[in-house]
């Protein structure tokens, strides 16, 4: 899975710490999400997308 | 809501510390008792387990405390998932460890009694959990 979290985070001038605090998760979770090394729950994906003012489809690219 | 979460996190930290302390004290007592009765292997094993748990507890405490000061939650869905994976794997592997202990205790390892063999098994379970936690914490899940 690929994500565009880093790109959207930069657009909103947010650090990983800021995004983690806004979403209510640990910083490592954001790090792993950005690397595409963690498959989040629908709830977390929705929360991240909401903070970054975008949709889940824009943020997460699922490839088989 | 956030204040409530922080209170729960603090309570979690204190309970984790207390449990770790109990394990360390028990491990140390076990080690001292084994040394005093001339069982060097048991003494070294008990001391080693206590030391590893002490290191693991310190790591968890330092990380947790640092994150709490910065305003991050102690647990989130990823850390919960890592804990669940690590504990289930530790449980499955420990079934074989207990089977192995049962087999080896027949004539290869002279355990003092059943409680000593059980203690070794439980110690191995704790070490397995620490190992799997470290592994899954770095791996893609």
N, CA and C atoms of all chains as a GROMACS GRO file, in nm:
protein
  615
    1UNK      N    1   0.083  -0.120   0.000
    1UNK     CA    2   0.000   0.000   0.000
    1UNK      C    3   0.088   0.126   0.000
    2UNK      N    4   0.049   0.222  -0.084
    2UNK     CA    5   0.122   0.349  -0.086
    2UNK      C    6   0.032   0.457  -0.026
    3UNK      N    7   0.095   0.556   0.032
    3UNK     CA    8   0.013   0.666   0.086
    3UNK      C    9   0.069   0.801   0.040
    4UNK      N   10  -0.020   0.899   0.040
    4UNK     CA   11   0.023   1.036   0.004
    4UNK      C   12   0.016   1.126   0.128
    5UNK      N   13   0.026   1.064   0.244
    5UNK     CA   14   0.012   1.140   0.369
    5UNK      C   15   0.120   1.248   0.380
    6UNK      N   16   0.244   1.210   0.346
    6UNK     CA   17   0.356   1.305   0.357
    6UNK      C   18   0.330   1.429   0.272
    7UNK      N   19   0.283   1.404   0.150
    7UNK     CA   20   0.254   1.514   0.056
    7UNK      C   21   0.144   1.606   0.110
    8UNK      N   22   0.035   1.546   0.157
    8UNK     CA   23  -0.077   1.626   0.210
    8UNK      C   24  -0.038   1.696   0.341
    9UNK      N   25   0.045   1.629   0.420
    9UNK     CA   26   0.090   1.687   0.547
    9UNK      C   27   0.173   1.813   0.519
   10UNK      N   28   0.258   1.804   0.417
   10UNK     CA   29   0.342   1.918   0.380
   10UNK      C   30   0.255   2.035   0.331
   11UNK      N   31   0.149   2.001   0.258
   11UNK     CA   32   0.057   2.104   0.208
   11UNK      C   33  -0.006   2.183   0.322
   12UNK      N   34  -0.031   2.114   0.432
   12UNK     CA   35  -0.095   2.178   0.548
   12UNK      C   36   0.007   2.226   0.651
   13UNK      N   37   0.134   2.221   0.614
   13UNK     CA   38   0.244   2.261   0.706
   13UNK      C   39   0.236   2.191   0.841
   14UNK      N   40   0.212   2.062   0.837
   14UNK     CA   41   0.202   1.986   0.962
   14UNK      C   42   0.323   1.895   0.976
   15UNK      N   43   0.375   1.886   1.098
   15UNK     CA   44   0.483   1.789   1.123
   15UNK      C   45   0.416   1.656   1.158
   16UNK      N   46   0.497   1.551   1.164
   16UNK     CA   47   0.442   1.420   1.202
   16UNK      C   48   0.383   1.427   1.343
   17UNK      N   49   0.451   1.502   1.430
   17UNK     CA   50   0.402   1.519   1.568
   17UNK      C   51   0.265   1.586   1.568
   18UNK      N   52   0.252   1.694   1.488
   18UNK     CA   53   0.125   1.768   1.483
   18UNK      C   54   0.012   1.677   1.435
   19UNK      N   55   0.039   1.604   1.327
   19UNK     CA   56  -0.064   1.517   1.270
   19UNK      C   57  -0.104   1.407   1.371
   20UNK      N   58  -0.001   1.350   1.436
   20UNK     CA   59  -0.029   1.245   1.536
   20UNK      C   60  -0.118   1.298   1.647
   21UNK      N   61  -0.087   1.418   1.696
   21UNK     CA   62  -0.167   1.477   1.804
   21UNK      C   63  -0.308   1.506   1.758
   22UNK      N   64  -0.322   1.557   1.636
   22UNK     CA   65  -0.456   1.590   1.585
   22UNK      C   66  -0.541   1.464   1.566
   23UNK      N   67  -0.476   1.356   1.523
   23UNK     CA   68  -0.550   1.232   1.499
   23UNK      C   69  -0.568   1.153   1.629
   24UNK      N   70  -0.476   1.177   1.724
   24UNK     CA   71  -0.484   1.107   1.853
   24UNK      C   72  -0.416   0.972   1.852
   25UNK      N   73  -0.304   0.965   1.777
   25UNK     CA   74  -0.225   0.841   1.776
   25UNK      C   75  -0.080   0.872   1.812
   26UNK      N   76   0.001   0.767   1.826
   26UNK     CA   77   0.142   0.786   1.856
   26UNK      C   78   0.216   0.829   1.728
   27UNK      N   79   0.330   0.896   1.747
   27UNK     CA   80   0.405   0.945   1.632
   27UNK      C   81   0.450   0.831   1.540
   28UNK      N   82   0.489   0.719   1.601
   28UNK     CA   83   0.537   0.604   1.522
   28UNK      C   84   0.431   0.557   1.423
   29UNK      N   85   0.305   0.566   1.465
   29UNK     CA   86   0.196   0.522   1.378
   29UNK      C   87   0.193   0.605   1.250
   30UNK      N   88   0.215   0.735   1.264
   30UNK     CA   89   0.219   0.822   1.145
   30UNK      C   90   0.341   0.786   1.059
   31UNK      N   91   0.454   0.761   1.125
   31UNK     CA   92   0.576   0.724   1.052
   31UNK      C   93   0.551   0.597   0.969
   32UNK      N   94   0.492   0.495   1.032
   32UNK     CA   95   0.465   0.369   0.963
   32UNK      C   96   0.359   0.387   0.854
   33UNK      N   97   0.261   0.473   0.880
   33UNK     CA   98   0.157   0.500   0.779
   33UNK      C   99   0.219   0.564   0.656
   34UNK      N  100   0.307   0.661   0.678
   34UNK     CA  101   0.371   0.730   0.566
   34UNK      C  102   0.458   0.637   0.483
   35UNK      N  103   0.521   0.542   0.551
   35UNK     CA  104   0.606   0.447   0.480
   35UNK      C  105   0.524   0.339   0.411
   36UNK      N  106   0.393   0.336   0.439
   36UNK     CA  107   0.306   0.231   0.384
   36UNK      C  108   0.329   0.099   0.453
   37UNK      N  109   0.379   0.105   0.576
   37UNK     CA  110   0.409  -0.018   0.649
   37UNK      C  111   0.303  -0.051   0.754
   38UNK      N  112   0.194   0.019   0.749
   38UNK     CA  113   0.085  -0.012   0.842
   38UNK      C  114  -0.048   0.006   0.771
   39UNK      N  115  -0.130  -0.098   0.776
   39UNK     CA  116  -0.264  -0.090   0.718
   39UNK      C  117  -0.360  -0.041   0.826
   40UNK      N  118  -0.404   0.084   0.816
   40UNK     CA  119  -0.488   0.137   0.924
   40UNK      C  120  -0.631   0.085   0.918
   41UNK      N  121  -0.701   0.102   1.028
   41UNK     CA  122  -0.843   0.068   1.030
   41UNK      C  123  -0.916   0.175   0.949
   42UNK      N  124  -1.038   0.146   0.912
   42UNK     CA  125  -1.119   0.242   0.836
   42UNK      C  126  -1.136   0.372   0.916
   43UNK      N  127  -1.153   0.355   1.047
   43UNK     CA  128  -1.171   0.471   1.136
   43UNK      C  129  -1.048   0.562   1.133
   44UNK      N  130  -0.928   0.500   1.144
   44UNK     CA  131  -0.804   0.580   1.146
   44UNK      C  132  -0.781   0.646   1.010
   45UNK      N  133  -0.806   0.570   0.902
   45UNK     CA  134  -0.790   0.626   0.768
   45UNK      C  135  -0.882   0.746   0.750
   46UNK      N  136  -1.004   0.733   0.800
   46UNK     CA  137  -1.102   0.842   0.791
   46UNK      C  138  -1.055   0.963   0.872
   47UNK      N  139  -1.003   0.938   0.994
   47UNK     CA  140  -0.957   1.047   1.080
   47UNK      C  141  -0.840   1.123   1.017
   48UNK      N  142  -0.746   1.048   0.959
   48UNK     CA  143  -0.629   1.112   0.896
   48UNK      C  144  -0.674   1.194   0.776
   49UNK      N  145  -0.764   1.135   0.696
   49UNK     CA  146  -0.814   1.205   0.577
   49UNK      C  147  -0.888   1.333   0.618
   50UNK      N  148  -0.962   1.326   0.727
   50UNK     CA  149  -1.040   1.441   0.774
   50UNK      C  150  -0.947   1.555   0.817
   51UNK      N  151  -0.840   1.519   0.892
   51UNK     CA  152  -0.744   1.621   0.938
   51UNK      C  153  -0.674   1.685   0.817
   52UNK      N  154  -0.644   1.603   0.716
   52UNK     CA  155  -0.572   1.653   0.598
   52UNK      C  156  -0.669   1.706   0.491
   53UNK      N  157  -0.796   1.714   0.527
   53UNK     CA  158  -0.901   1.770   0.440
   53UNK      C  159  -0.902   1.707   0.300
   54UNK      N  160  -0.902   1.576   0.300
   54UNK     CA  161  -0.909   1.503   0.173
   54UNK      C  162  -0.990   1.375   0.193
   55UNK      N  163  -0.990   1.289   0.090
   55UNK     CA  164  -1.066   1.164   0.104
   55UNK      C  165  -0.970   1.048   0.122
   56UNK      N  166  -1.024   0.935   0.169
   56UNK     CA  167  -0.941   0.815   0.190
   56UNK      C  168  -0.881   0.770   0.056
   57UNK      N  169  -0.961   0.778  -0.050
   57UNK     CA  170  -0.915   0.733  -0.182
   57UNK      C  171  -0.796   0.815  -0.232
   58UNK      N  172  -0.796   0.945  -0.198
   58UNK     CA  173  -0.686   1.033  -0.238
   58UNK      C  174  -0.558   1.001  -0.159
   59UNK      N  175  -0.580   0.963  -0.035
   59UNK     CA  176  -0.467   0.947   0.059
   59UNK      C  177  -0.399   0.810   0.051
   60UNK      N  178  -0.482   0.708   0.033
   60UNK     CA  179  -0.428   0.571   0.033
   60UNK      C  180  -0.444   0.507  -0.104
   61UNK      N  181  -0.334   0.456  -0.156
   61UNK     CA  182  -0.338   0.391  -0.288
   61UNK      C  183  -0.316   0.240  -0.267
   62UNK      N  184  -0.422   0.166  -0.286
   62UNK     CA  185  -0.414   0.021  -0.268
   62UNK      C  186  -0.379  -0.046  -0.399
   63UNK      N  187  -0.273  -0.128  -0.395
   63UNK     CA  188  -0.233  -0.202  -0.515
   63UNK      C  189  -0.223  -0.349  -0.480
   64UNK      N  190  -0.271  -0.434  -0.574
   64UNK     CA  191  -0.263  -0.578  -0.547
   64UNK      C  192  -0.138  -0.637  -0.607
   65UNK      N  193  -1.238   1.471   2.766
   65UNK     CA  194  -1.207   1.342   2.703
   65UNK      C  195  -1.056   1.315   2.703
   66UNK      N  196  -0.979   1.420   2.664
   66UNK     CA  197  -0.833   1.405   2.660
   66UNK      C  198  -0.777   1.386   2.801
   67UNK      N  199  -0.834   1.464   2.898
   67UNK     CA  200  -0.788   1.452   3.037
   67UNK      C  201  -0.815   1.313   3.090
   68UNK      N  202  -0.934   1.260   3.053
   68UNK     CA  203  -0.973   1.126   3.094
   68UNK      C  204  -0.874   1.023   3.039
   69UNK      N  205  -0.838   1.042   2.910
   69UNK     CA  206  -0.742   0.954   2.843
   69UNK      C  207  -0.606   0.958   2.912
   70UNK      N  208  -0.564   1.076   2.952
   70UNK     CA  209  -0.434   1.091   3.019
   70UNK      C  210  -0.435   1.022   3.155
   71UNK      N  211  -0.551   1.032   3.224
   71UNK     CA  212  -0.564   0.967   3.354
   71UNK      C  213  -0.551   0.815   3.338
   72UNK      N  214  -0.619   0.763   3.234
   72UNK     CA  215  -0.614   0.618   3.207
   72UNK      C  216  -0.470   0.578   3.173
   73UNK      N  217  -0.402   0.660   3.090
   73UNK     CA  218  -0.263   0.632   3.053
   73UNK      C  219  -0.172   0.627   3.175
   74UNK      N  220  -0.193   0.724   3.267
   74UNK     CA  221  -0.111   0.728   3.388
   74UNK      C  222  -0.135   0.603   3.473
   75UNK      N  223  -0.263   0.565   3.485
   75UNK     CA  224  -0.298   0.446   3.563
   75UNK      C  225  -0.235   0.322   3.500
   76UNK      N  226  -0.235   0.316   3.366
   76UNK     CA  227  -0.174   0.205   3.294
   76UNK      C  228  -0.025   0.197   3.323
   77UNK      N  229   0.041   0.313   3.319
   77UNK     CA  230   0.186   0.319   3.344
   77UNK      C  231   0.218   0.268   3.484
   78UNK      N  232   0.138   0.314   3.582
   78UNK     CA  233   0.163   0.273   3.721
   78UNK      C  234   0.142   0.123   3.736
   79UNK      N  235   0.032   0.069   3.676
   79UNK     CA  236   0.007  -0.074   3.689
   79UNK      C  237   0.114  -0.156   3.618
   80UNK      N  238   0.162  -0.107   3.502
   80UNK     CA  239   0.269  -0.177   3.430
   80UNK      C  240   0.396  -0.182   3.514
   81UNK      N  241   0.425  -0.068   3.578
   81UNK     CA  242   0.544  -0.059   3.662
   81UNK      C  243   0.534  -0.155   3.781
   82UNK      N  244   0.415  -0.157   3.844
   82UNK     CA  245   0.395  -0.245   3.960
   82UNK      C  246   0.413  -0.391   3.922
   83UNK      N  247   0.353  -0.430   3.807
   83UNK     CA  248   0.363  -0.570   3.763
   83UNK      C  249   0.509  -0.604   3.732
   84UNK      N  250   0.578  -0.512   3.663
   84UNK     CA  251   0.720  -0.537   3.630
   84UNK      C  252   0.802  -0.551   3.756
   85UNK      N  253   0.772  -0.464   3.855
   85UNK     CA  254   0.843  -0.467   3.983
   85UNK      C  255   0.823  -0.601   4.053
   86UNK      N  256   0.697  -0.649   4.050
   86UNK     CA  257   0.666  -0.778   4.114
   86UNK      C  258   0.743  -0.891   4.047
   87UNK      N  259   0.747  -0.887   3.912
   87UNK     CA  260   0.819  -0.992   3.836
   87UNK      C  261   0.968  -0.986   3.870
   88UNK      N  262   1.023  -0.864   3.876
   88UNK     CA  263   1.166  -0.849   3.904
   88UNK      C  264   1.199  -0.899   4.044
   89UNK      N  265   1.115  -0.860   4.142
   89UNK     CA  266   1.139  -0.903   4.281
   89UNK      C  267   1.130  -1.055   4.291
   90UNK      N  268   1.027  -1.114   4.225
   90UNK     CA  269   1.011  -1.260   4.229
   90UNK      C  270   1.131  -1.329   4.163
   91UNK      N  271   1.173  -1.277   4.048
   91UNK     CA  272   1.288  -1.334   3.977
   91UNK      C  273   1.414  -1.327   4.061
   92UNK      N  274   1.433  -1.212   4.128
   92UNK     CA  275   1.552  -1.195   4.212
   92UNK      C  276   1.548  -1.291   4.330
   93UNK      N  277   1.430  -1.300   4.395
   93UNK     CA  278   1.416  -1.391   4.510
   93UNK      C  279   1.443  -1.536   4.468
   94UNK      N  280   1.389  -1.572   4.351
   94UNK     CA  281   1.406  -1.706   4.297
   94UNK      C  282   1.555  -1.733   4.274
   95UNK      N  283   1.622  -1.631   4.214
   95UNK     CA  284   1.764  -1.644   4.185
   95UNK      C  285   1.846  -1.661   4.313
   96UNK      N  286   1.818  -1.576   4.413
   96UNK     CA  287   1.893  -1.582   4.541
   96UNK      C  288   1.872  -1.717   4.608
   97UNK      N  289   1.744  -1.761   4.609
   97UNK     CA  290   1.710  -1.888   4.674
   97UNK      C  291   1.782  -2.004   4.605
   98UNK      N  292   1.784  -1.998   4.469
   98UNK     CA  293   1.849  -2.105   4.392
   98UNK      C  294   1.999  -2.108   4.420
   99UNK      N  295   2.061  -1.987   4.425
   99UNK     CA  296   2.205  -1.980   4.454
   99UNK      C  297   2.235  -2.036   4.593
  100UNK      N  298   2.150  -1.998   4.689
  100UNK     CA  299   2.172  -2.042   4.828
  100UNK      C  300   2.160  -2.193   4.843
  101UNK      N  301   2.073  -2.254   4.758
  101UNK     CA  302   2.058  -2.400   4.767
  101UNK      C  303   2.156  -2.472   4.675
  102UNK      N  304   2.248  -2.398   4.615
  102UNK     CA  305   2.353  -2.458   4.532
  102UNK      C  306   2.315  -2.480   4.388
  103UNK      N  307   2.197  -2.435   4.348
  103UNK     CA  308   2.152  -2.451   4.208
  103UNK      C  309   2.198  -2.330   4.126
  104UNK      N  310   2.316  -2.340   4.070
  104UNK     CA  311   2.375  -2.226   3.997
  104UNK      C  312   2.294  -2.195   3.870
  105UNK      N  313   2.255  -2.301   3.794
  105UNK     CA  314   2.180  -2.281   3.669
  105UNK      C  315   2.050  -2.206   3.696
  106UNK      N  316   1.977  -2.250   3.797
  106UNK     CA  317   1.850  -2.186   3.833
  106UNK      C  318   1.873  -2.041   3.875
  107UNK      N  319   1.982  -2.019   3.949
  107UNK     CA  320   2.014  -1.884   3.996
  107UNK      C  321   2.045  -1.789   3.882
  108UNK      N  322   2.127  -1.838   3.791
  108UNK     CA  323   2.166  -1.755   3.675
  108UNK      C  324   2.043  -1.727   3.589
  109UNK      N  325   1.961  -1.831   3.568
  109UNK     CA  326   1.840  -1.817   3.485
  109UNK      C  327   1.743  -1.716   3.545
  110UNK      N  328   1.720  -1.727   3.675
  110UNK     CA  329   1.630  -1.634   3.745
  110UNK      C  330   1.680  -1.492   3.736
  111UNK      N  331   1.811  -1.474   3.759
  111UNK     CA  332   1.872  -1.342   3.753
  111UNK      C  333   1.864  -1.283   3.614
  112UNK      N  334   1.887  -1.370   3.514
  112UNK     CA  335   1.884  -1.327   3.374
  112UNK      C  336   1.744  -1.280   3.335
  113UNK      N  337   1.644  -1.358   3.375
  113UNK     CA  338   1.506  -1.322   3.342
  113UNK      C  339   1.470  -1.189   3.410
  114UNK      N  340   1.509  -1.174   3.538
  114UNK     CA  341   1.480  -1.050   3.611
  114UNK      C  342   1.547  -0.931   3.542
  115UNK      N  343   1.671  -0.951   3.498
  115UNK     CA  344   1.746  -0.843   3.430
  115UNK      C  345   1.681  -0.803   3.298
  116UNK      N  346   1.642  -0.905   3.218
  116UNK     CA  347   1.580  -0.876   3.088
  116UNK      C  348   1.447  -0.803   3.108
  117UNK      N  349   1.369  -0.849   3.207
  117UNK     CA  350   1.240  -0.784   3.232
  117UNK      C  351   1.263  -0.642   3.283
  118UNK      N  352   1.368  -0.624   3.363
  118UNK     CA  353   1.401  -0.489   3.413
  118UNK      C  354   1.432  -0.396   3.295
  119UNK      N  355   1.513  -0.446   3.202
  119UNK     CA  356   1.549  -0.367   3.083
  119UNK      C  357   1.427  -0.333   2.999
  120UNK      N  358   1.340  -0.434   2.978
  120UNK     CA  359   1.220  -0.416   2.898
  120UNK      C  360   1.126  -0.315   2.967
  121UNK      N  361   1.110  -0.329   3.099
  121UNK     CA  362   1.021  -0.239   3.175
  121UNK      C  363   1.073  -0.095   3.169
  122UNK      N  364   1.206  -0.081   3.180
  122UNK     CA  365   1.265   0.053   3.175
  122UNK      C  366   1.243   0.118   3.038
  123UNK      N  367   1.262   0.035   2.934
  123UNK     CA  368   1.242   0.085   2.797
  123UNK      C  369   1.098   0.132   2.777
  124UNK      N  370   1.003   0.048   2.822
  124UNK     CA  371   0.861   0.081   2.807
  124UNK      C  372   0.828   0.206   2.888
  125UNK      N  373   0.884   0.214   3.010
  125UNK     CA  374   0.854   0.329   3.098
  125UNK      C  375   0.911   0.459   3.039
  126UNK      N  376   1.036   0.454   2.994
  126UNK     CA  377   1.100   0.576   2.940
  126UNK      C  378   1.024   0.625   2.815
  127UNK      N  379   0.993   0.529   2.725
  127UNK     CA  380   0.920   0.565   2.603
  127UNK      C  381   0.782   0.621   2.636
  128UNK      N  382   0.712   0.552   2.725
  128UNK     CA  383   0.577   0.592   2.762
  128UNK      C  384   0.576   0.729   2.827
  129UNK      N  385   0.671   0.751   2.918
  129UNK     CA  386   0.678   0.878   2.991
  129UNK      C  387   0.709   0.993   2.894
  130UNK      N  388   0.803   0.969   2.802
  130UNK     CA  389   0.841   1.070   2.704
  130UNK      C  390   0.720   1.107   2.617
  131UNK      N  391   0.647   1.004   2.574
  131UNK     CA  392   0.530   1.029   2.489
  131UNK      C  393   0.419   1.099   2.564
  132UNK      N  394   0.401   1.062   2.691
  132UNK     CA  395   0.295   1.126   2.771
  132UNK      C  396   0.324   1.274   2.791
  133UNK      N  397   0.454   1.306   2.816
  133UNK     CA  398   0.493   1.447   2.834
  133UNK      C  399   0.466   1.526   2.706
  134UNK      N  400   0.492   1.462   2.591
  134UNK     CA  401   0.471   1.530   2.462
  134UNK      C  402   0.324   1.538   2.423
  135UNK      N  403   0.238   1.465   2.495
  135UNK     CA  404   0.094   1.470   2.468
  135UNK      C  405   0.043   1.361   2.377
  136UNK      N  406   0.125   1.256   2.355
  136UNK     CA  407   0.080   1.143   2.273
  136UNK      C  408   0.014   1.038   2.362
  137UNK      N  409  -0.079   0.962   2.307
  137UNK     CA  410  -0.140   0.856   2.389
  137UNK      C  411  -0.041   0.742   2.413
  138UNK      N  412  -0.061   0.673   2.523
  138UNK     CA  413   0.029   0.561   2.556
  138UNK      C  414   0.004   0.443   2.462
  139UNK      N  415  -0.123   0.429   2.422
  139UNK     CA  416  -0.161   0.320   2.332
  139UNK      C  417  -0.245   0.376   2.218
  140UNK      N  418  -0.228   0.321   2.100
  140UNK     CA  419  -0.318   0.353   1.990
  140UNK      C  420  -0.344   0.224   1.916
  141UNK      N  421  -0.415   0.232   1.802
  141UNK     CA  422  -0.455   0.105   1.738
  141UNK      C  423  -0.335   0.023   1.688
  142UNK      N  424  -0.226   0.091   1.645
  142UNK     CA  425  -0.109   0.015   1.598
  142UNK      C  426  -0.039  -0.054   1.715
  143UNK      N  427  -0.015   0.021   1.823
  143UNK     CA  428   0.055  -0.039   1.937
  143UNK      C  429  -0.028  -0.152   1.997
  144UNK      N  430  -0.162  -0.135   1.993
  144UNK     CA  431  -0.252  -0.240   2.041
  144UNK      C  432  -0.239  -0.366   1.954
  145UNK      N  433  -0.231  -0.344   1.823
  145UNK     CA  434  -0.218  -0.454   1.727
  145UNK      C  435  -0.085  -0.527   1.749
  146UNK      N  436   0.022  -0.450   1.773
  146UNK     CA  437   0.155  -0.509   1.797
  146UNK      C  438   0.149  -0.596   1.923
  147UNK      N  439   0.085  -0.543   2.029
  147UNK     CA  440   0.072  -0.617   2.155
  147UNK      C  441  -0.005  -0.747   2.133
  148UNK      N  442  -0.116  -0.737   2.059
  148UNK     CA  443  -0.200  -0.855   2.034
  148UNK      C  444  -0.124  -0.961   1.955
  149UNK      N  445  -0.053  -0.917   1.851
  149UNK     CA  446   0.024  -1.012   1.768
  149UNK      C  447   0.133  -1.078   1.850
  150UNK      N  448   0.206  -0.994   1.927
  150UNK     CA  449   0.318  -1.045   2.008
  150UNK      C  450   0.267  -1.143   2.113
  151UNK      N  451   0.156  -1.110   2.179
  151UNK     CA  452   0.108  -1.200   2.284
  151UNK      C  453   0.053  -1.330   2.226
  152UNK      N  454  -0.014  -1.323   2.110
  152UNK     CA  455  -0.067  -1.448   2.054
  152UNK      C  456   0.047  -1.538   2.006
  153UNK      N  457   0.150  -1.477   1.944
  153UNK     CA  458   0.265  -1.558   1.899
  153UNK      C  459   0.340  -1.618   2.017
  154UNK      N  460   0.358  -1.536   2.123
  154UNK     CA  461   0.428  -1.585   2.243
  154UNK      C  462   0.351  -1.702   2.303
  155UNK      N  463   0.219  -1.694   2.300
  155UNK     CA  464   0.136  -1.802   2.354
  155UNK      C  465   0.154  -1.930   2.272
  156UNK      N  466   0.144  -1.918   2.138
  156UNK     CA  467   0.156  -2.037   2.052
  156UNK      C  468   0.294  -2.102   2.066
  157UNK      N  469   0.399  -2.020   2.062
  157UNK     CA  470   0.534  -2.076   2.069
  157UNK      C  471   0.559  -2.136   2.207
  158UNK      N  472   0.503  -2.073   2.310
  158UNK     CA  473   0.527  -2.124   2.445
  158UNK      C  474   0.462  -2.261   2.466
  159UNK      N  475   0.360  -2.293   2.387
  159UNK     CA  476   0.302  -2.428   2.396
  159UNK      C  477   0.410  -2.532   2.364
  160UNK      N  478   0.490  -2.502   2.259
  160UNK     CA  479   0.599  -2.593   2.222
  160UNK      C  480   0.710  -2.590   2.326
  161UNK      N  481   0.733  -2.471   2.382
  161UNK     CA  482   0.837  -2.459   2.487
  161UNK      C  483   0.800  -2.548   2.605
  162UNK      N  484   0.672  -2.540   2.646
  162UNK     CA  485   0.628  -2.622   2.759
  162UNK      C  486   0.637  -2.772   2.726
  163UNK      N  487   0.605  -2.803   2.600
  163UNK     CA  488   0.616  -2.942   2.555
  163UNK      C  489   0.763  -2.986   2.562
  164UNK      N  490   0.851  -2.896   2.517
  164UNK     CA  491   0.995  -2.923   2.520
  164UNK      C  492   1.046  -2.940   2.664
  165UNK      N  493   0.999  -2.852   2.753
  165UNK     CA  494   1.040  -2.861   2.894
  165UNK      C  495   0.995  -2.995   2.952
  166UNK      N  496   0.871  -3.033   2.918
  166UNK     CA  497   0.819  -3.161   2.966
  166UNK      C  498   0.905  -3.277   2.918
  167UNK      N  499   0.944  -3.270   2.788
  167UNK     CA  500   1.025  -3.376   2.729
  167UNK      C  501   1.166  -3.378   2.791
  168UNK      N  502   1.228  -3.258   2.801
  168UNK     CA  503   1.365  -3.249   2.853
  168UNK      C  504   1.374  -3.283   3.001
  169UNK      N  505   1.265  -3.255   3.074
  169UNK     CA  506   1.270  -3.279   3.219
  169UNK      C  507   1.271  -3.428   3.253
  170UNK      N  508   1.237  -3.511   3.151
  170UNK     CA  509   1.238  -3.656   3.175
  170UNK      C  510   1.376  -3.703   3.224
  171UNK      N  511   1.482  -3.667   3.148
  171UNK     CA  512   1.614  -3.709   3.194
  171UNK      C  513   1.728  -3.613   3.157
  172UNK      N  514   1.701  -3.511   3.076
  172UNK     CA  515   1.809  -3.422   3.031
  172UNK      C  516   1.833  -3.305   3.126
  173UNK      N  517   1.726  -3.236   3.167
  173UNK     CA  518   1.742  -3.122   3.260
  173UNK      C  519   1.684  -3.162   3.396
  174UNK      N  520   1.767  -3.167   3.497
  174UNK     CA  521   1.716  -3.209   3.628
  174UNK      C  522   1.648  -3.095   3.704
  175UNK      N  523   1.520  -3.068   3.670
  175UNK     CA  524   1.447  -2.964   3.744
  175UNK      C  525   1.423  -3.012   3.887
  176UNK      N  526   1.428  -2.914   3.981
  176UNK     CA  527   1.409  -2.950   4.122
  176UNK      C  528   1.270  -3.011   4.144
  177UNK      N  529   1.169  -2.941   4.094
  177UNK     CA  530   1.031  -2.990   4.104
  177UNK      C  531   0.946  -2.929   3.991
  178UNK      N  532   0.817  -2.956   3.995
  178UNK     CA  533   0.727  -2.907   3.888
  178UNK      C  534   0.723  -2.754   3.887
  179UNK      N  535   0.725  -2.694   4.006
  179UNK     CA  536   0.714  -2.547   4.012
  179UNK      C  537   0.834  -2.480   3.946
  180UNK      N  538   0.952  -2.541   3.958
  180UNK     CA  539   1.070  -2.483   3.894
  180UNK      C  540   1.059  -2.492   3.741
  181UNK      N  541   1.013  -2.609   3.696
  181UNK     CA  542   0.995  -2.627   3.551
  181UNK      C  543   0.891  -2.527   3.498
  182UNK      N  544   0.782  -2.508   3.575
  182UNK     CA  545   0.677  -2.414   3.535
  182UNK      C  546   0.732  -2.272   3.532
  183UNK      N  547   0.814  -2.238   3.632
  183UNK     CA  548   0.873  -2.103   3.637
  183UNK      C  549   0.961  -2.077   3.515
  184UNK      N  550   1.039  -2.178   3.476
  184UNK     CA  551   1.125  -2.164   3.357
  184UNK      C  552   1.036  -2.140   3.234
  185UNK      N  553   0.926  -2.216   3.226
  185UNK     CA  554   0.833  -2.201   3.114
  185UNK      C  555   0.773  -2.061   3.110
  186UNK      N  556   0.731  -2.011   3.226
  186UNK     CA  557   0.670  -1.877   3.232
  186UNK      C  558   0.775  -1.770   3.197
  187UNK      N  559   0.898  -1.791   3.246
  187UNK     CA  560   1.007  -1.698   3.213
  187UNK      C  561   1.031  -1.694   3.063
  188UNK      N  562   1.030  -1.815   3.001
  188UNK     CA  563   1.049  -1.822   2.855
  188UNK      C  564   0.935  -1.750   2.784
  189UNK      N  565   0.815  -1.764   2.837
  189UNK     CA  566   0.698  -1.697   2.778
  189UNK      C  567   0.719  -1.546   2.778
  190UNK      N  568   0.769  -1.494   2.891
  190UNK     CA  569   0.792  -1.349   2.903
  190UNK      C  570   0.899  -1.304   2.803
  191UNK      N  571   1.005  -1.385   2.792
  191UNK     CA  572   1.112  -1.350   2.697
  191UNK      C  573   1.062  -1.356   2.553
  192UNK      N  574   0.980  -1.459   2.524
  192UNK     CA  575   0.922  -1.470   2.389
  192UNK      C  576   0.837  -1.349   2.358
  193UNK      N  577   0.758  -1.305   2.456
  193UNK     CA  578   0.672  -1.189   2.434
  193UNK      C  579   0.757  -1.065   2.403
  194UNK      N  580   0.863  -1.045   2.483
  194UNK     CA  581   0.951  -0.929   2.461
  194UNK      C  582   1.013  -0.934   2.321
  195UNK      N  583   1.057  -1.054   2.282
  195UNK     CA  584   1.119  -1.071   2.150
  195UNK      C  585   1.020  -1.044   2.037
  196UNK      N  586   0.901  -1.103   2.047
  196UNK     CA  587   0.800  -1.083   1.942
  196UNK      C  588   0.754  -0.938   1.937
  197UNK      N  589   0.745  -0.875   2.055
  197UNK     CA  590   0.704  -0.733   2.059
  197UNK      C  591   0.806  -0.648   1.983
  198UNK      N  592   0.934  -0.673   2.010
  198UNK     CA  593   1.040  -0.596   1.943
  198UNK      C  594   1.034  -0.620   1.792
  199UNK      N  595   1.006  -0.746   1.752
  199UNK     CA  596   1.001  -0.782   1.611
  199UNK      C  597   0.882  -0.715   1.541
  200UNK      N  598   0.763  -0.732   1.596
  200UNK     CA  599   0.644  -0.675   1.532
  200UNK      C  600   0.640  -0.522   1.538
  201UNK      N  601   0.711  -0.466   1.635
  201UNK     CA  602   0.713  -0.320   1.647
  201UNK      C  603   0.792  -0.255   1.532
  202UNK      N  604   0.879  -0.335   1.469
  202UNK     CA  605   0.958  -0.284   1.357
  202UNK      C  606   0.903  -0.329   1.222
  203UNK      N  607   0.821  -0.436   1.226
  203UNK     CA  608   0.776  -0.499   1.102
  203UNK      C  609   0.646  -0.436   1.051
  204UNK      N  610   0.623  -0.455   0.921
  204UNK     CA  611   0.496  -0.408   0.862
  204UNK      C  612   0.381  -0.495   0.913
  205UNK      N  613   0.277  -0.428   0.968
  205UNK     CA  614   0.161  -0.507   1.011
  205UNK      C  615   0.032  -0.447   0.955
   0.00000   0.00000   0.00000
